[in-house]
Amino acid sequence: MRPLKEKLLIKDATINKVQFDKEWFFSFEDMAFYLKEDLSEVEFIHLPMLIDGVEEIVKCCTFEDILRGRKEL
């Protein structure tokens, strides 16, 4: 499993993210691609996110959701 640090994910330009209520939410699809893992157990919500200048409703999860839902290899 690839180790994760929230500060590095926030700085990573390849991962779409949005700050909502003082908490960072990361694009579910971007995180699955970044980690190259099955994240089907990760809880997510739908939030509006600006992607390439277009507002889209995207599946999002918090850093804690990702840690909780990652599957052990």
PDB file of N, CA, C and O in Angstrom:
ATOM      1  N   MET A   1       0.841  -1.176   0.000  1.00  0.00           N
ATOM      2  CA  MET A   1       0.000   0.000   0.000  1.00  0.00           C
ATOM      3  C   MET A   1       0.889   1.243   0.000  1.00  0.00           C
ATOM      4  O   MET A   1       1.878   1.313   0.729  1.00  0.00           O
ATOM      5  N   ARG A   2       0.535   2.188  -0.800  1.00  0.00           N
ATOM      6  CA  ARG A   2       1.277   3.435  -0.886  1.00  0.00           C
ATOM      7  C   ARG A   2       0.993   4.295   0.344  1.00  0.00           C
ATOM      8  O   ARG A   2      -0.171   4.532   0.669  1.00  0.00           O
ATOM      9  N   PRO A   3       2.050   4.773   1.043  1.00  0.00           N
ATOM     10  CA  PRO A   3       1.817   5.622   2.218  1.00  0.00           C
ATOM     11  C   PRO A   3       1.219   6.966   1.804  1.00  0.00           C
ATOM     12  O   PRO A   3       1.510   7.483   0.725  1.00  0.00           O
ATOM     13  N   LEU A   4       0.383   7.520   2.674  1.00  0.00           N
ATOM     14  CA  LEU A   4      -0.299   8.778   2.373  1.00  0.00           C
ATOM     15  C   LEU A   4       0.001   9.836   3.418  1.00  0.00           C
ATOM     16  O   LEU A   4       0.085   9.549   4.612  1.00  0.00           O
ATOM     17  N   LYS A   5       0.160  11.059   2.949  1.00  0.00           N
ATOM     18  CA  LYS A   5       0.263  12.226   3.820  1.00  0.00           C
ATOM     19  C   LYS A   5      -0.685  13.272   3.260  1.00  0.00           C
ATOM     20  O   LYS A   5      -0.599  13.639   2.088  1.00  0.00           O
ATOM     21  N   GLU A   6      -1.586  13.749   4.104  1.00  0.00           N
ATOM     22  CA  GLU A   6      -2.619  14.680   3.646  1.00  0.00           C
ATOM     23  C   GLU A   6      -2.012  15.955   3.063  1.00  0.00           C
ATOM     24  O   GLU A   6      -2.507  16.454   2.053  1.00  0.00           O
ATOM     25  N   LYS A   7      -0.969  16.487   3.662  1.00  0.00           N
ATOM     26  CA  LYS A   7      -0.357  17.722   3.173  1.00  0.00           C
ATOM     27  C   LYS A   7       0.158  17.558   1.744  1.00  0.00           C
ATOM     28  O   LYS A   7       0.050  18.481   0.937  1.00  0.00           O
ATOM     29  N   LEU A   8       0.718  16.388   1.427  1.00  0.00           N
ATOM     30  CA  LEU A   8       1.219  16.142   0.075  1.00  0.00           C
ATOM     31  C   LEU A   8       0.072  16.018  -0.925  1.00  0.00           C
ATOM     32  O   LEU A   8       0.191  16.466  -2.065  1.00  0.00           O
ATOM     33  N   LEU A   9      -1.033  15.415  -0.504  1.00  0.00           N
ATOM     34  CA  LEU A   9      -2.198  15.296  -1.386  1.00  0.00           C
ATOM     35  C   LEU A   9      -2.795  16.666  -1.694  1.00  0.00           C
ATOM     36  O   LEU A   9      -3.241  16.917  -2.814  1.00  0.00           O
ATOM     37  N   ILE A  10      -2.801  17.545  -0.703  1.00  0.00           N
ATOM     38  CA  ILE A  10      -3.343  18.887  -0.898  1.00  0.00           C
ATOM     39  C   ILE A  10      -2.489  19.660  -1.903  1.00  0.00           C
ATOM     40  O   ILE A  10      -3.019  20.438  -2.697  1.00  0.00           O
ATOM     41  N   LYS A  11      -1.180  19.453  -1.873  1.00  0.00           N
ATOM     42  CA  LYS A  11      -0.269  20.155  -2.783  1.00  0.00           C
ATOM     43  C   LYS A  11      -0.232  19.546  -4.181  1.00  0.00           C
ATOM     44  O   LYS A  11       0.174  20.216  -5.130  1.00  0.00           O
ATOM     45  N   ASP A  12      -0.651  18.281  -4.326  1.00  0.00           N
ATOM     46  CA  ASP A  12      -0.562  17.575  -5.607  1.00  0.00           C
ATOM     47  C   ASP A  12      -1.558  18.143  -6.609  1.00  0.00           C
ATOM     48  O   ASP A  12      -2.768  18.096  -6.385  1.00  0.00           O
ATOM     49  N   ALA A  13      -1.048  18.680  -7.718  1.00  0.00           N
ATOM     50  CA  ALA A  13      -1.904  19.318  -8.729  1.00  0.00           C
ATOM     51  C   ALA A  13      -2.672  18.312  -9.570  1.00  0.00           C
ATOM     52  O   ALA A  13      -3.618  18.696 -10.259  1.00  0.00           O
ATOM     53  N   THR A  14      -2.297  17.034  -9.538  1.00  0.00           N
ATOM     54  CA  THR A  14      -2.990  16.028 -10.352  1.00  0.00           C
ATOM     55  C   THR A  14      -4.270  15.522  -9.702  1.00  0.00           C
ATOM     56  O   THR A  14      -5.060  14.823 -10.336  1.00  0.00           O
ATOM     57  N   ILE A  15      -4.472  15.875  -8.434  1.00  0.00           N
ATOM     58  CA  ILE A  15      -5.660  15.429  -7.706  1.00  0.00           C
ATOM     59  C   ILE A  15      -6.600  16.613  -7.529  1.00  0.00           C
ATOM     60  O   ILE A  15      -6.233  17.618  -6.920  1.00  0.00           O
ATOM     61  N   ASN A  16      -7.803  16.496  -8.058  1.00  0.00           N
ATOM     62  CA  ASN A  16      -8.810  17.539  -7.867  1.00  0.00           C
ATOM     63  C   ASN A  16      -9.321  17.460  -6.436  1.00  0.00           C
ATOM     64  O   ASN A  16      -9.563  16.377  -5.902  1.00  0.00           O
ATOM     65  N   LYS A  17      -9.479  18.630  -5.830  1.00  0.00           N
ATOM     66  CA  LYS A  17      -9.904  18.685  -4.429  1.00  0.00           C
ATOM     67  C   LYS A  17     -10.659  19.975  -4.181  1.00  0.00           C
ATOM     68  O   LYS A  17     -10.554  20.937  -4.942  1.00  0.00           O
ATOM     69  N   VAL A  18     -11.420  19.975  -3.102  1.00  0.00           N
ATOM     70  CA  VAL A  18     -12.176  21.161  -2.726  1.00  0.00           C
ATOM     71  C   VAL A  18     -12.202  21.225  -1.201  1.00  0.00           C
ATOM     72  O   VAL A  18     -12.315  20.202  -0.527  1.00  0.00           O
ATOM     73  N   GLN A  19     -12.095  22.444  -0.668  1.00  0.00           N
ATOM     74  CA  GLN A  19     -12.192  22.620   0.779  1.00  0.00           C
ATOM     75  C   GLN A  19     -13.626  23.023   1.099  1.00  0.00           C
ATOM     76  O   GLN A  19     -14.154  23.986   0.544  1.00  0.00           O
ATOM     77  N   PHE A  20     -14.242  22.273   1.998  1.00  0.00           N
ATOM     78  CA  PHE A  20     -15.632  22.502   2.375  1.00  0.00           C
ATOM     79  C   PHE A  20     -15.731  22.386   3.883  1.00  0.00           C
ATOM     80  O   PHE A  20     -15.374  21.356   4.455  1.00  0.00           O
ATOM     81  N   ASP A  21     -16.208  23.427   4.524  1.00  0.00           N
ATOM     82  CA  ASP A  21     -16.347  23.417   5.986  1.00  0.00           C
ATOM     83  C   ASP A  21     -15.017  23.115   6.689  1.00  0.00           C
ATOM     84  O   ASP A  21     -14.974  22.321   7.629  1.00  0.00           O
ATOM     85  N   LYS A  22     -13.944  23.747   6.232  1.00  0.00           N
ATOM     86  CA  LYS A  22     -12.594  23.622   6.793  1.00  0.00           C
ATOM     87  C   LYS A  22     -11.989  22.236   6.630  1.00  0.00           C
ATOM     88  O   LYS A  22     -10.965  21.946   7.251  1.00  0.00           O
ATOM     89  N   GLU A  23     -12.577  21.381   5.829  1.00  0.00           N
ATOM     90  CA  GLU A  23     -12.052  20.038   5.608  1.00  0.00           C
ATOM     91  C   GLU A  23     -11.830  19.830   4.111  1.00  0.00           C
ATOM     92  O   GLU A  23     -12.636  20.274   3.294  1.00  0.00           O
ATOM     93  N   TRP A  24     -10.744  19.161   3.755  1.00  0.00           N
ATOM     94  CA  TRP A  24     -10.438  18.904   2.351  1.00  0.00           C
ATOM     95  C   TRP A  24     -11.133  17.630   1.879  1.00  0.00           C
ATOM     96  O   TRP A  24     -11.111  16.605   2.559  1.00  0.00           O
ATOM     97  N   PHE A  25     -11.747  17.714   0.705  1.00  0.00           N
ATOM     98  CA  PHE A  25     -12.374  16.570   0.057  1.00  0.00           C
ATOM     99  C   PHE A  25     -11.659  16.343  -1.268  1.00  0.00           C
ATOM    100  O   PHE A  25     -11.451  17.278  -2.042  1.00  0.00           O
ATOM    101  N   PHE A  26     -11.290  15.104  -1.519  1.00  0.00           N
ATOM    102  CA  PHE A  26     -10.530  14.736  -2.703  1.00  0.00           C
ATOM    103  C   PHE A  26     -11.432  13.977  -3.672  1.00  0.00           C
ATOM    104  O   PHE A  26     -12.318  13.229  -3.258  1.00  0.00           O
ATOM    105  N   SER A  27     -11.194  14.179  -4.965  1.00  0.00           N
ATOM    106  CA  SER A  27     -11.954  13.458  -5.983  1.00  0.00           C
ATOM    107  C   SER A  27     -11.723  11.960  -5.805  1.00  0.00           C
ATOM    108  O   SER A  27     -10.582  11.496  -5.791  1.00  0.00           O
ATOM    109  N   PHE A  28     -12.795  11.224  -5.672  1.00  0.00           N
ATOM    110  CA  PHE A  28     -12.732   9.779  -5.473  1.00  0.00           C
ATOM    111  C   PHE A  28     -11.995   9.101  -6.628  1.00  0.00           C
ATOM    112  O   PHE A  28     -11.133   8.252  -6.402  1.00  0.00           O
ATOM    113  N   GLU A  29     -12.329   9.471  -7.849  1.00  0.00           N
ATOM    114  CA  GLU A  29     -11.703   8.861  -9.029  1.00  0.00           C
ATOM    115  C   GLU A  29     -10.222   9.205  -9.115  1.00  0.00           C
ATOM    116  O   GLU A  29      -9.409   8.343  -9.448  1.00  0.00           O
ATOM    117  N   ASP A  30      -9.860  10.449  -8.820  1.00  0.00           N
ATOM    118  CA  ASP A  30      -8.451  10.841  -8.845  1.00  0.00           C
ATOM    119  C   ASP A  30      -7.645  10.069  -7.810  1.00  0.00           C
ATOM    120  O   ASP A  30      -6.511   9.670  -8.075  1.00  0.00           O
ATOM    121  N   MET A  31      -8.220   9.858  -6.641  1.00  0.00           N
ATOM    122  CA  MET A  31      -7.507   9.124  -5.584  1.00  0.00           C
ATOM    123  C   MET A  31      -7.332   7.651  -5.951  1.00  0.00           C
ATOM    124  O   MET A  31      -6.280   7.069  -5.689  1.00  0.00           O
ATOM    125  N   ALA A  32      -8.343   7.054  -6.548  1.00  0.00           N
ATOM    126  CA  ALA A  32      -8.231   5.657  -6.979  1.00  0.00           C
ATOM    127  C   ALA A  32      -7.127   5.520  -8.028  1.00  0.00           C
ATOM    128  O   ALA A  32      -6.354   4.562  -7.993  1.00  0.00           O
ATOM    129  N   PHE A  33      -7.050   6.470  -8.959  1.00  0.00           N
ATOM    130  CA  PHE A  33      -6.014   6.449  -9.984  1.00  0.00           C
ATOM    131  C   PHE A  33      -4.639   6.698  -9.363  1.00  0.00           C
ATOM    132  O   PHE A  33      -3.676   6.013  -9.707  1.00  0.00           O
ATOM    133  N   TYR A  34      -4.537   7.655  -8.467  1.00  0.00           N
ATOM    134  CA  TYR A  34      -3.277   8.008  -7.806  1.00  0.00           C
ATOM    135  C   TYR A  34      -2.724   6.821  -7.007  1.00  0.00           C
ATOM    136  O   TYR A  34      -1.530   6.528  -7.061  1.00  0.00           O
ATOM    137  N   LEU A  35      -3.602   6.151  -6.272  1.00  0.00           N
ATOM    138  CA  LEU A  35      -3.177   5.043  -5.418  1.00  0.00           C
ATOM    139  C   LEU A  35      -3.088   3.713  -6.158  1.00  0.00           C
ATOM    140  O   LEU A  35      -2.412   2.786  -5.710  1.00  0.00           O
ATOM    141  N   LYS A  36      -3.782   3.627  -7.302  1.00  0.00           N
ATOM    142  CA  LYS A  36      -3.868   2.366  -8.061  1.00  0.00           C
ATOM    143  C   LYS A  36      -4.367   1.239  -7.154  1.00  0.00           C
ATOM    144  O   LYS A  36      -3.805   0.144  -7.111  1.00  0.00           O
ATOM    145  N   GLU A  37      -5.454   1.556  -6.424  1.00  0.00           N
ATOM    146  CA  GLU A  37      -6.050   0.612  -5.482  1.00  0.00           C
ATOM    147  C   GLU A  37      -7.560   0.581  -5.652  1.00  0.00           C
ATOM    148  O   GLU A  37      -8.164   1.498  -6.208  1.00  0.00           O
ATOM    149  N   ASP A  38      -8.151  -0.500  -5.159  1.00  0.00           N
ATOM    150  CA  ASP A  38      -9.604  -0.607  -5.114  1.00  0.00           C
ATOM    151  C   ASP A  38     -10.090   0.168  -3.895  1.00  0.00           C
ATOM    152  O   ASP A  38      -9.792  -0.199  -2.758  1.00  0.00           O
ATOM    153  N   LEU A  39     -10.832   1.231  -4.133  1.00  0.00           N
ATOM    154  CA  LEU A  39     -11.342   2.053  -3.035  1.00  0.00           C
ATOM    155  C   LEU A  39     -12.852   1.865  -2.864  1.00  0.00           C
ATOM    156  O   LEU A  39     -13.538   2.769  -2.387  1.00  0.00           O
ATOM    157  N   SER A  40     -13.360   0.721  -3.243  1.00  0.00           N
ATOM    158  CA  SER A  40     -14.804   0.496  -3.197  1.00  0.00           C
ATOM    159  C   SER A  40     -15.371   0.536  -1.772  1.00  0.00           C
ATOM    160  O   SER A  40     -16.576   0.718  -1.596  1.00  0.00           O
ATOM    161  N   GLU A  41     -14.527   0.370  -0.767  1.00  0.00           N
ATOM    162  CA  GLU A  41     -14.991   0.407   0.625  1.00  0.00           C
ATOM    163  C   GLU A  41     -14.935   1.823   1.220  1.00  0.00           C
ATOM    164  O   GLU A  41     -15.344   2.029   2.363  1.00  0.00           O
ATOM    165  N   VAL A  42     -14.438   2.783   0.462  1.00  0.00           N
ATOM    166  CA  VAL A  42     -14.308   4.150   0.953  1.00  0.00           C
ATOM    167  C   VAL A  42     -15.651   4.869   0.839  1.00  0.00           C
ATOM    168  O   VAL A  42     -16.296   4.839  -0.209  1.00  0.00           O
ATOM    169  N   GLU A  43     -16.064   5.515   1.926  1.00  0.00           N
ATOM    170  CA  GLU A  43     -17.299   6.297   1.913  1.00  0.00           C
ATOM    171  C   GLU A  43     -17.064   7.588   1.140  1.00  0.00           C
ATOM    172  O   GLU A  43     -15.974   8.159   1.189  1.00  0.00           O
ATOM    173  N   PHE A  44     -18.091   8.046   0.427  1.00  0.00           N
ATOM    174  CA  PHE A  44     -17.949   9.281  -0.342  1.00  0.00           C
ATOM    175  C   PHE A  44     -19.249  10.056  -0.332  1.00  0.00           C
ATOM    176  O   PHE A  44     -20.309   9.523  -0.003  1.00  0.00           O
ATOM    177  N   ILE A  45     -19.150  11.330  -0.702  1.00  0.00           N
ATOM    178  CA  ILE A  45     -20.317  12.185  -0.880  1.00  0.00           C
ATOM    179  C   ILE A  45     -20.156  12.894  -2.221  1.00  0.00           C
ATOM    180  O   ILE A  45     -19.068  12.898  -2.798  1.00  0.00           O
ATOM    181  N   HIS A  46     -21.222  13.483  -2.709  1.00  0.00           N
ATOM    182  CA  HIS A  46     -21.161  14.258  -3.941  1.00  0.00           C
ATOM    183  C   HIS A  46     -21.070  15.738  -3.596  1.00  0.00           C
ATOM    184  O   HIS A  46     -21.893  16.263  -2.846  1.00  0.00           O
ATOM    185  N   LEU A  47     -20.057  16.407  -4.156  1.00  0.00           N
ATOM    186  CA  LEU A  47     -19.867  17.835  -3.929  1.00  0.00           C
ATOM    187  C   LEU A  47     -19.577  18.536  -5.255  1.00  0.00           C
ATOM    188  O   LEU A  47     -19.036  17.920  -6.174  1.00  0.00           O
ATOM    189  N   PRO A  48     -19.931  19.814  -5.364  1.00  0.00           N
ATOM    190  CA  PRO A  48     -19.556  20.573  -6.563  1.00  0.00           C
ATOM    191  C   PRO A  48     -18.056  20.873  -6.523  1.00  0.00           C
ATOM    192  O   PRO A  48     -17.513  21.255  -5.486  1.00  0.00           O
ATOM    193  N   MET A  49     -17.399  20.692  -7.666  1.00  0.00           N
ATOM    194  CA  MET A  49     -15.972  20.916  -7.757  1.00  0.00           C
ATOM    195  C   MET A  49     -15.662  21.579  -9.095  1.00  0.00           C
ATOM    196  O   MET A  49     -16.239  21.218 -10.121  1.00  0.00           O
ATOM    197  N   LEU A  50     -14.753  22.543  -9.081  1.00  0.00           N
ATOM    198  CA  LEU A  50     -14.351  23.229 -10.296  1.00  0.00           C
ATOM    199  C   LEU A  50     -13.220  22.439 -10.949  1.00  0.00           C
ATOM    200  O   LEU A  50     -12.124  22.347 -10.397  1.00  0.00           O
ATOM    201  N   ILE A  51     -13.487  21.866 -12.133  1.00  0.00           N
ATOM    202  CA  ILE A  51     -12.494  21.069 -12.870  1.00  0.00           C
ATOM    203  C   ILE A  51     -12.323  21.681 -14.244  1.00  0.00           C
ATOM    204  O   ILE A  51     -13.270  21.737 -15.029  1.00  0.00           O
ATOM    205  N   ASP A  52     -11.112  22.140 -14.538  1.00  0.00           N
ATOM    206  CA  ASP A  52     -10.798  22.792 -15.819  1.00  0.00           C
ATOM    207  C   ASP A  52     -11.766  23.932 -16.116  1.00  0.00           C
ATOM    208  O   ASP A  52     -12.184  24.119 -17.259  1.00  0.00           O
ATOM    209  N   GLY A  53     -12.116  24.688 -15.088  1.00  0.00           N
ATOM    210  CA  GLY A  53     -12.977  25.843 -15.258  1.00  0.00           C
ATOM    211  C   GLY A  53     -14.456  25.542 -15.352  1.00  0.00           C
ATOM    212  O   GLY A  53     -15.261  26.452 -15.548  1.00  0.00           O
ATOM    213  N   VAL A  54     -14.831  24.273 -15.214  1.00  0.00           N
ATOM    214  CA  VAL A  54     -16.232  23.866 -15.298  1.00  0.00           C
ATOM    215  C   VAL A  54     -16.644  23.258 -13.957  1.00  0.00           C
ATOM    216  O   VAL A  54     -15.953  22.390 -13.424  1.00  0.00           O
ATOM    217  N   GLU A  55     -17.771  23.720 -13.418  1.00  0.00           N
ATOM    218  CA  GLU A  55     -18.256  23.160 -12.160  1.00  0.00           C
ATOM    219  C   GLU A  55     -18.978  21.847 -12.424  1.00  0.00           C
ATOM    220  O   GLU A  55     -19.913  21.780 -13.222  1.00  0.00           O
ATOM    221  N   GLU A  56     -18.520  20.803 -11.732  1.00  0.00           N
ATOM    222  CA  GLU A  56     -19.123  19.476 -11.875  1.00  0.00           C
ATOM    223  C   GLU A  56     -19.449  18.935 -10.492  1.00  0.00           C
ATOM    224  O   GLU A  56     -18.818  19.310  -9.504  1.00  0.00           O
ATOM    225  N   ILE A  57     -20.437  18.053 -10.428  1.00  0.00           N
ATOM    226  CA  ILE A  57     -20.747  17.334  -9.193  1.00  0.00           C
ATOM    227  C   ILE A  57     -19.923  16.050  -9.228  1.00  0.00           C
ATOM    228  O   ILE A  57     -20.055  15.238 -10.145  1.00  0.00           O
ATOM    229  N   VAL A  58     -19.067  15.878  -8.211  1.00  0.00           N
ATOM    230  CA  VAL A  58     -18.074  14.806  -8.215  1.00  0.00           C
ATOM    231  C   VAL A  58     -18.171  14.002  -6.918  1.00  0.00           C
ATOM    232  O   VAL A  58     -18.493  14.547  -5.862  1.00  0.00           O
ATOM    233  N   LYS A  59     -17.888  12.696  -7.009  1.00  0.00           N
ATOM    234  CA  LYS A  59     -17.747  11.870  -5.814  1.00  0.00           C
ATOM    235  C   LYS A  59     -16.497  12.339  -5.084  1.00  0.00           C
ATOM    236  O   LYS A  59     -15.428  12.430  -5.688  1.00  0.00           O
ATOM    237  N   CYS A  60     -16.615  12.638  -3.793  1.00  0.00           N
ATOM    238  CA  CYS A  60     -15.486  13.128  -3.006  1.00  0.00           C
ATOM    239  C   CYS A  60     -15.385  12.363  -1.693  1.00  0.00           C
ATOM    240  O   CYS A  60     -16.377  11.862  -1.164  1.00  0.00           O
ATOM    241  N   CYS A  61     -14.155  12.288  -1.183  1.00  0.00           N
ATOM    242  CA  CYS A  61     -13.934  11.644   0.107  1.00  0.00           C
ATOM    243  C   CYS A  61     -12.855  12.414   0.859  1.00  0.00           C
ATOM    244  O   CYS A  61     -12.012  13.080   0.258  1.00  0.00           O
ATOM    245  N   THR A  62     -12.898  12.312   2.168  1.00  0.00           N
ATOM    246  CA  THR A  62     -11.897  12.973   3.000  1.00  0.00           C
ATOM    247  C   THR A  62     -10.678  12.063   3.152  1.00  0.00           C
ATOM    248  O   THR A  62     -10.720  10.881   2.811  1.00  0.00           O
ATOM    249  N   PHE A  63      -9.614  12.630   3.662  1.00  0.00           N
ATOM    250  CA  PHE A  63      -8.405  11.858   3.922  1.00  0.00           C
ATOM    251  C   PHE A  63      -8.699  10.724   4.902  1.00  0.00           C
ATOM    252  O   PHE A  63      -8.229   9.601   4.721  1.00  0.00           O
ATOM    253  N   GLU A  64      -9.477  11.026   5.936  1.00  0.00           N
ATOM    254  CA  GLU A  64      -9.822  10.008   6.935  1.00  0.00           C
ATOM    255  C   GLU A  64     -10.669   8.892   6.324  1.00  0.00           C
ATOM    256  O   GLU A  64     -10.493   7.722   6.665  1.00  0.00           O
ATOM    257  N   ASP A  65     -11.598   9.251   5.412  1.00  0.00           N
ATOM    258  CA  ASP A  65     -12.411   8.242   4.731  1.00  0.00           C
ATOM    259  C   ASP A  65     -11.523   7.281   3.952  1.00  0.00           C
ATOM    260  O   ASP A  65     -11.746   6.071   3.956  1.00  0.00           O
ATOM    261  N   ILE A  66     -10.517   7.829   3.286  1.00  0.00           N
ATOM    262  CA  ILE A  66      -9.601   7.008   2.485  1.00  0.00           C
ATOM    263  C   ILE A  66      -8.840   6.051   3.383  1.00  0.00           C
ATOM    264  O   ILE A  66      -8.756   4.856   3.097  1.00  0.00           O
ATOM    265  N   LEU A  67      -8.288   6.570   4.465  1.00  0.00           N
ATOM    266  CA  LEU A  67      -7.521   5.714   5.398  1.00  0.00           C
ATOM    267  C   LEU A  67      -8.387   4.597   5.968  1.00  0.00           C
ATOM    268  O   LEU A  67      -7.941   3.456   6.082  1.00  0.00           O
ATOM    269  N   ARG A  68      -9.623   4.929   6.324  1.00  0.00           N
ATOM    270  CA  ARG A  68     -10.541   3.942   6.898  1.00  0.00           C
ATOM    271  C   ARG A  68     -10.939   2.869   5.897  1.00  0.00           C
ATOM    272  O   ARG A  68     -11.092   1.704   6.262  1.00  0.00           O
ATOM    273  N   GLY A  69     -11.105   3.253   4.644  1.00  0.00           N
ATOM    274  CA  GLY A  69     -11.660   2.326   3.655  1.00  0.00           C
ATOM    275  C   GLY A  69     -10.657   1.590   2.800  1.00  0.00           C
ATOM    276  O   GLY A  69     -11.039   0.704   2.036  1.00  0.00           O
ATOM    277  N   ARG A  70      -9.371   1.932   2.905  1.00  0.00           N
ATOM    278  CA  ARG A  70      -8.370   1.242   2.074  1.00  0.00           C
ATOM    279  C   ARG A  70      -8.315  -0.226   2.449  1.00  0.00           C
ATOM    280  O   ARG A  70      -8.393  -0.586   3.624  1.00  0.00           O
ATOM    281  N   LYS A  71      -8.180  -1.057   1.446  1.00  0.00           N
ATOM    282  CA  LYS A  71      -8.097  -2.493   1.680  1.00  0.00           C
ATOM    283  C   LYS A  71      -6.633  -2.890   1.885  1.00  0.00           C
ATOM    284  O   LYS A  71      -5.736  -2.414   1.189  1.00  0.00           O
ATOM    285  N   GLU A  72      -6.425  -3.760   2.845  1.00  0.00           N
ATOM    286  CA  GLU A  72      -5.080  -4.280   3.096  1.00  0.00           C
ATOM    287  C   GLU A  72      -4.727  -5.271   1.999  1.00  0.00           C
ATOM    288  O   GLU A  72      -5.555  -6.082   1.585  1.00  0.00           O
ATOM    289  N   LEU A  73      -3.489  -5.193   1.534  1.00  0.00           N
ATOM    290  CA  LEU A  73      -3.032  -6.136   0.496  1.00  0.00           C
ATOM    291  C   LEU A  73      -2.442  -7.361   1.134  1.00  0.00           C
ATOM    292  O   LEU A  73      -2.002  -8.271   0.433  1.00  0.00           O
TER     293      LEU A  73
END
